[in-house]
């Protein structure tokens, strides 16, 4: 399978976008349930197409998402605008740590600040649940650490040469942490 280099349009900006007031007011958050899976899976997979040169295949499938939703320590938070799915983020509270991941926004809405809103929302949920920090893991080669650093996350480990998730070539796993005040 040929490797597709990241295109300029795929670049992750190191400075998060600030959503305009009307967009911010239109976004509603809720916790996903099993009935959301048919809509959520294609949105997540479309959002993760930019990783296809490194991590092949769909990012998630219905069975795996259903299994995750059934875990007592996992929540999938949905963002909706006008009752239509706009994005999602997973929150896992396990082993005295809170993690977020599987952050996805509908490609048609990318660049409007929705990812920052989802992260802000999941940070509040973790803080309200009594966690003093939030962790994430990301792929360095996709340019993600500077984006998360701009939101207050610090690198705590970097592991080069990772071949997890059926990677087409080795990548660097970066774990980051943010203290929640």
Secondary structure, 3 states (H helix, E strand, C coil): CCCCCCCHHHCCCCCCCCCCHHHHHHEEEEECCHHHHHHHHHHHHHHHHHHCCCECCCCCCHHHHHHHHCCCCEEEEEEEECCEEEEEEEEEEECCEEEEEEEEECHHHCCCCHHHHHHHHHHHHHHHCCCCEEEEEEEHHHCHHHHHHCCCCEEEEEEEEECHHHECCCEEEEEEEEECC
